[in-house]
Amino acid sequence: MSGTPQGSVWRQPAQVWAVAFACVVAFMGIGLVDPILPAIADSLKASPVETELLFTSYLLVTGLAMLITSWVSSRIGAKATLLTGLALIVVFALLCAMSGGVDWVIGFRAGWGLGNALFISTALATIVGAASGGSGAAIVLYEAALGLGIAIGPLLGGLLGEVSWRGPFFGVVALMAIGFIAVLALVRDGGEKREPMPLSAPFRALGRPALAILAVAALFYNIGFFVLLAFSPFPLGFGAMGIGLTFFGWGVALAVTSVWVAPALMRRISRTTVILITLPLLAIDLIVAGLLVANPTALVICIIVGGLMLGIMNTVLTEAVMEATDLPRSVASSAYSAVRFLGGAMAPPVAAALAHAYNDTVPYLFAAVSVLIAALTILLGRRALSHIDDAGEGPGEDAEAILMGDAA
């Protein structure tokens, strides 16, 4: 993607490796609790709806916090923002592990989301600023951290979850504490130019039609994403390790298409065309998952195929956001992410409630309809989005834009 010689990617200063390691662990947090959702529900005598609020509190606070992360980092600096985020994750993951009730875990996951937003929103800029071999090498390294974290999270959650539902939380505490020490010791904090960002910037950004259209589409798309991710562990009926292996496959599929397939598609066809092809295919996959939900093998296949579609969508949507306006990328990304995470926050408990009221098929049909609404939003707003299909930046800059959006 970047055109950077691969040999240069691995010759980096120690501070780059420190942040990259912490990035892997932070991205692991996305799917870490997935394999232990049924175990938490059983151990803490929680309903599926209550258990799904573990995702809701985390995603809601992460999204809302994205509206202030650029304001915070522009005032206290990148290293202080990284350390604050890591410290919050360590503290709240530990509190999750020590909780005795599901309500406490839900609340502490919200604090975890705040820490995650502060750390992830600052990590890419830190890596790009410190890496040797140019921004292209830094971006390849960050891509590797992103893909590794998304894939390993459910697997580690499954392994530790076989011991106890508390295990994955303790695992995050240990790994993030190592990351905190590494960043504290190795990342330099000097010479950075700070231009204070007004709090109102992300809100004003949503007044731009192209960005608003993409944000609304992403909200409905994220409903499909998180129904597949957060609800599926319940109908699968597997133990923690089985769920972990399933979503390890999902994470690998997502990483592969995000890093390699989506850029290849965008070199051949326009971004909006990629979106309008991929979203209906994702909707079909969700419908099949709903119809075959009683067959665990079929559901596993649908989850992994869904990961392929999700990887394409994540990359293409985010690059489209970066091209949608002339605003600073951090501002556009923050505004877009705040809206899209609302979809992710509402989807898990709504899916669990629909399954309880009807059956396990209905949540997947709800997700499919949401994804089709996302496609319709793009179709109806295509004229306002025409400029995102024009020839854009160079490969390295495109990749940086993608990753900045994925981080947000």
C-alpha positions in Angstrom: 0.0 0.0 0.0 2.7 2.4 0.9 5.3 1.5 -1.5 7.8 1.4 1.3 10.5 -1.3 1.2 9.5 -4.0 3.6 12.9 -4.3 5.1 12.6 -0.8 6.6 9.4 -1.6 8.4 11.1 -3.6 11.1 14.0 -1.3 11.8 12.2 1.2 14.1 13.2 3.1 17.3 12.2 1.6 20.6 9.5 4.1 21.2 7.7 3.0 18.0 7.7 -0.6 19.1 6.4 0.4 22.6 3.4 2.2 21.1 2.8 -0.6 18.5 2.7 -3.2 21.2 0.2 -1.2 23.2 -1.9 -0.8 20.0 -2.1 -4.5 19.6 -3.4 -4.9 23.1 -5.9 -2.0 22.7 -7.3 -3.5 19.5 -7.6 -6.8 21.3 -10.1 -5.2 23.6 -12.7 -5.0 20.7 -13.3 -8.7 20.7 -11.8 -9.8 24.0 -15.1 -10.2 25.9 -16.9 -11.9 23.0 -16.0 -15.5 24.1 -17.0 -14.9 27.7 -20.4 -13.3 27.2 -22.3 -16.6 27.9 -20.0 -17.3 30.9 -20.6 -13.8 32.4 -24.3 -14.2 31.9 -24.2 -17.6 33.7 -21.8 -16.6 36.5 -23.4 -13.3 37.3 -27.0 -14.4 36.8 -27.4 -11.8 34.1 -29.8 -11.7 31.2 -28.5 -11.6 27.6 -29.7 -8.0 27.3 -27.7 -7.0 30.5 -24.7 -8.9 29.2 -24.8 -7.2 25.9 -24.6 -3.8 27.7 -20.9 -4.6 28.1 -20.5 -3.7 24.5 -23.0 -0.8 24.7 -21.3 1.1 27.6 -17.8 0.6 26.0 -18.8 1.7 22.6 -21.0 4.6 23.7 -18.3 6.1 25.8 -15.6 5.5 23.2 -17.7 7.2 20.6 -18.6 10.2 22.7 -15.1 10.5 24.0 -13.9 10.8 20.4 -15.5 14.2 20.3 -13.0 15.5 22.9 -9.8 13.5 22.2 -8.3 16.0 19.8 -9.1 18.8 22.2 -7.4 16.9 25.0 -4.2 15.9 23.1 -3.8 19.3 21.6 -3.5 20.7 25.1 -1.6 18.1 27.2 0.5 16.5 24.4 0.6 13.1 22.8 2.6 11.2 25.4 0.4 12.4 28.3 -2.7 11.5 26.3 -1.3 8.0 25.6 -0.4 7.4 29.2 -3.7 8.7 30.5 -5.6 6.3 28.1 -3.4 3.3 29.1 -3.8 4.0 32.8 -7.6 4.2 32.5 -7.7 0.9 30.7 -5.5 -0.8 33.3 -7.6 0.6 36.2 -11.0 -0.2 34.7 -10.1 -3.6 33.3 -8.9 -4.5 36.8 -12.1 -3.3 38.3 -14.0 -5.4 35.7 -12.1 -8.5 36.8 -12.8 -7.9 40.5 -16.5 -7.1 40.0 -19.2 -9.1 41.7 -22.2 -8.1 39.6 -22.9 -7.4 35.9 -24.0 -3.8 36.6 -20.5 -3.0 37.9 -18.8 -4.7 34.9 -21.0 -2.6 32.6 -20.1 0.6 34.4 -16.4 -0.2 34.4 -16.4 -1.1 30.7 -17.5 2.5 30.1 -14.4 3.8 31.8 -12.4 1.4 29.7 -14.0 2.9 26.6 -12.8 6.4 27.7 -9.2 5.1 28.1 -9.4 3.3 24.7 -10.5 6.5 22.9 -7.7 8.6 24.4 -5.1 6.0 23.6 -6.1 4.9 20.1 -6.8 8.4 18.8 -3.3 9.4 19.6 -1.3 6.3 18.8 -1.1 6.6 15.0 0.2 10.1 15.1 2.9 9.1 17.6 4.0 6.2 15.4 4.1 8.2 12.2 6.0 11.0 14.0 8.7 8.7 15.4 9.1 6.0 12.8 12.1 5.6 10.5 11.6 4.8 6.9 9.0 7.5 6.3 5.2 7.4 7.0 4.7 4.4 4.7 6.8 2.2 7.0 4.9 3.5 10.0 1.6 2.8 8.4 2.5 -0.8 7.5 3.5 -1.4 11.1 0.3 0.1 12.4 -1.7 -2.0 10.0 0.0 -5.1 11.4 -0.8 -4.0 15.0 -4.4 -3.4 14.0 -4.9 -6.8 12.3 -3.0 -8.7 15.0 -5.0 -7.2 17.8 -8.4 -7.7 16.1 -7.6 -11.4 15.4 -5.9 -12.3 18.7 -8.5 -10.6 21.0 -11.2 -13.3 20.7 -8.6 -16.1 20.8 -7.0 -14.8 24.0 -10.4 -14.2 25.5 -11.3 -17.8 24.7 -8.1 -19.2 26.2 -8.4 -17.2 29.5 -12.1 -17.5 29.5 -11.8 -21.3 29.8 -10.3 -20.7 33.2 -12.7 -18.0 34.4 -14.7 -15.2 32.9 -12.4 -12.9 34.9 -9.3 -14.2 33.1 -9.5 -12.0 30.0 -9.8 -8.9 32.1 -6.8 -9.8 34.2 -4.9 -10.5 30.9 -5.6 -7.0 29.7 -4.4 -5.5 33.0 -1.1 -7.3 32.7 -0.5 -6.5 29.0 -1.6 -2.9 29.3 0.5 -2.3 32.4 3.6 -3.5 30.3 2.5 -1.2 27.6 2.2 1.7 30.0 5.7 1.1 31.4 7.1 0.8 27.8 5.5 4.1 26.7 6.5 5.9 29.9 10.2 4.8 29.5 10.6 4.9 25.7 8.4 7.5 24.2 9.9 11.0 24.0 7.8 14.0 24.7 9.4 17.0 23.3 9.3 19.5 20.4 5.8 18.8 19.4 3.7 21.7 18.1 0.4 22.0 19.9 -2.4 23.9 18.2 -5.4 23.9 20.6 -8.5 22.5 18.9 -11.9 24.0 19.8 -14.4 21.6 21.3 -17.0 22.6 18.7 -14.9 21.4 15.7 -16.4 17.9 15.4 -20.0 19.1 15.8 -19.5 21.7 13.1 -18.0 19.0 10.9 -21.3 17.1 10.9 -22.9 20.1 9.1 -21.0 19.1 6.0 -23.5 17.1 3.8 -21.0 14.5 2.6 -19.7 13.7 6.1 -23.2 13.6 7.5 -24.3 11.1 4.8 -21.3 8.9 5.5 -21.8 9.1 9.3 -25.5 8.1 9.0 -24.6 5.2 6.7 -21.9 4.1 9.1 -24.4 4.2 12.0 -26.7 1.7 10.3 -23.7 -0.4 9.0 -22.4 -0.6 12.5 -25.6 -2.2 13.7 -25.0 -5.1 11.3 -21.3 -5.2 12.4 -22.1 -5.5 16.1 -25.1 -7.8 15.8 -22.7 -10.3 14.1 -20.0 -9.7 16.7 -21.8 -9.3 20.0 -25.0 -11.4 19.6 -23.6 -14.4 17.7 -21.9 -16.0 20.8 -25.3 -16.8 22.3 -26.9 -18.8 19.5 -23.5 -20.5 18.7 -23.8 -22.4 21.9 -20.0 -23.0 22.1 -17.7 -22.8 25.1 -15.3 -19.9 25.5 -12.6 -21.6 23.4 -15.0 -22.4 20.6 -16.3 -18.9 20.5 -12.7 -17.6 20.6 -11.6 -19.7 17.7 -14.7 -18.7 15.7 -14.0 -15.0 16.1 -10.3 -15.5 15.6 -11.2 -16.6 12.1 -13.6 -13.6 11.8 -10.8 -11.3 12.9 -8.3 -12.8 10.4 -10.8 -12.5 7.6 -11.5 -8.8 8.5 -7.8 -8.0 8.7 -7.0 -9.5 5.3 -9.7 -7.7 3.4 -9.1 -4.5 5.2 -5.4 -4.4 4.5 -5.2 -6.0 1.1 -8.5 -6.6 -0.7 -10.2 -3.2 -0.1 -7.2 -1.1 -1.5 -7.1 -3.5 -4.5 -10.8 -2.9 -5.2 -10.5 0.8 -4.9 -7.8 0.9 -7.5 -10.2 -0.6 -10.0 -13.7 0.8 -9.1 -15.0 3.9 -7.3 -15.4 4.0 -3.5 -19.2 4.4 -3.6 -19.5 1.5 -6.0 -17.5 -0.7 -3.7 -19.8 0.3 -0.8 -22.9 -0.3 -2.9 -21.7 -3.8 -3.8 -20.4 -4.9 -0.4 -23.3 -3.8 1.7 -26.0 -5.9 -0.1 -23.6 -8.9 0.0 -23.2 -8.3 3.8 -27.0 -8.1 4.1 -27.4 -11.5 2.3 -24.8 -13.0 4.6 -26.8 -11.8 7.6 -30.1 -13.1 6.2 -28.5 -16.5 5.7 -27.0 -16.5 9.2 -30.5 -15.8 10.6 -32.2 -18.6 8.5 -29.5 -21.1 9.5 -28.9 -19.9 13.0 -29.8 -23.3 14.5 -26.9 -24.9 12.6 -23.6 -24.0 14.4 -21.4 -24.9 11.4 -23.4 -22.8 9.0 -23.4 -19.9 11.5 -19.6 -20.1 11.9 -19.2 -19.9 8.1 -21.5 -16.9 8.0 -19.6 -15.1 10.7 -16.3 -15.6 8.9 -17.7 -14.6 5.5 -19.2 -11.5 7.3 -15.7 -10.7 8.5 -14.5 -10.5 4.9 -17.3 -8.0 4.0 -16.7 -6.0 7.2 -13.0 -5.6 6.5 -13.7 -4.1 3.1 -16.4 -1.8 4.5 -14.2 -0.5 7.3 -11.4 0.6 5.0 -13.5 2.0 2.2 -15.9 3.9 4.5 -13.1 5.4 6.5 -11.1 6.5 3.4 -14.3 8.0 2.0 -14.7 10.0 5.3 -11.2 11.3 5.0 -11.9 12.5 1.4 -15.3 13.9 2.1 -14.3 17.3 3.4 -11.3 19.6 3.6 -11.4 19.5 7.4 -8.4 18.2 9.4 -8.5 14.4 9.4 -8.6 14.2 13.2 -11.7 16.4 13.2 -13.6 14.5 10.4 -12.7 11.2 12.0 -13.8 12.2 15.4 -17.2 13.5 14.2 -17.8 10.4 12.0 -16.8 8.0 14.8 -19.0 9.5 17.4 -22.0 8.9 15.2 -21.1 5.4 13.9 -20.4 4.2 17.4 -24.0 5.0 18.4 -25.0 2.2 16.1 -22.5 -0.2 17.7 -23.7 0.8 21.1 -27.4 0.2 20.5 -27.1 -3.0 18.4 -26.2 -5.7 21.0 -29.0 -5.1 23.6 -31.6 -4.6 20.8 -30.5 -7.9 19.2 -30.8 -9.7 22.6 -34.2 -8.2 23.2 -35.5 -9.2 19.8 -34.2 -12.8 20.3 -36.0 -12.9 23.7 -39.2 -11.5 22.2 -39.2 -13.6 19.0 -36.4 -16.0 18.2 -32.7 -16.0 17.2 -33.4 -15.4 13.5 -34.9 -11.9 14.0 -31.8 -10.1 15.2 -29.9 -11.1 12.0 -32.9 -9.9 9.9 -32.8 -6.6 11.9 -29.1 -6.3 11.1 -29.7 -7.1 7.4 -32.3 -4.3 7.2 -30.0 -1.9 8.9 -27.2 -2.7 6.4 -29.6 -2.1 3.5 -30.6 1.2 5.0 -26.9 2.1 5.0 -26.7 1.2 1.3 -29.8 3.2 0.5 -28.3 6.2 2.4 -25.2 6.1 0.2 -27.3 5.6 -3.0 -29.5 8.6 -2.3 -26.6 10.8 -1.3 -24.3 9.7 -4.1 -24.4 13.1 -5.8 -23.1 14.7 -2.6 -20.4 12.0 -2.4 -19.2 12.3 -6.1 -16.0 14.0 -5.1 -14.8 11.0 -3.0 -14.7 8.9 -6.2 -12.2 11.3 -7.8 -8.5 10.5 -7.9 -7.2 11.2 -4.4 -4.0 11.3 -2.6 -0.9 9.2 -3.0 -0.9 5.6 -1.6 0.9 6.5 1.6 -1.4 9.3 2.5 -4.5 7.2 1.7 -3.3 4.5 4.0 -2.7 7.0 6.8 -6.2 8.3 6.4 -7.7 4.8 6.5 -5.8 4.0 9.7 -6.6 7.3 11.4 -10.3 6.5 10.8 -10.0 2.9 12.0 -8.4 4.1 15.1 -11.1 6.6 15.9 
